[in-house]
């Protein structure tokens, strides 16, 4: 049970990053819909992966910042 508690930060981080990636892909789809163009699956996958990696990096940078008391 202790290992699940210790890894809870990992699941939260992955959930936040996945939500950010989904949000970016949805925004890209809406932009393409407004321009009346089609978003390819390859482009959507690249946007999703890039957003996921960027969200992980942002979370790591934020986690290293000390919180004021």
C-alpha positions, -999 to 999 in steps of 0.1 A, spaced: 0 0 0 29 23 7 42 20 -29 8 32 -42 10 63 -20 46 70 -31 36 68 -68 5 88 -65 24 119 -77 33 100 -109 -4 92 -117 -14 128 -110 14 141 -133 5 118 -161 -32 127 -158 -25 164 -159 -2 160 -189 -27 138 -207 -55 164 -201 -33 192 -215 -25 171 -246 -61 164 -252 -70 200 -248 -43 210 -273 -55 185 -299 -91 197 -294 -81 233 -299 -62 224 -331 -92 206 -344 -114 236 -336 -90 259 -354 -89 237 -384 -127 235 -384 -129 273 -383 -106 275 -413 -126 248 -430 -96 225 -434 -90 190 -422 -66 180 -395 -47 149 -404 -42 120 -379 -5 124 -382 -6 161 -373 -30 155 -344 -6 128 -331 24 151 -333 5 179 -316 -6 155 -288 28 142 -282 44 176 -282 18 189 -258 23 159 -235 61 164 -234 57 201 -229 33 196 -200 56 171 -183 85 196 -186 64 224 -172 53 202 -142 90 193 -135 100 230 -136 71 240 -114 79 212 -89 115 225 -85 104 260 -76 103 264 -38 70 275 -23 70 305 -1 59 300 35 
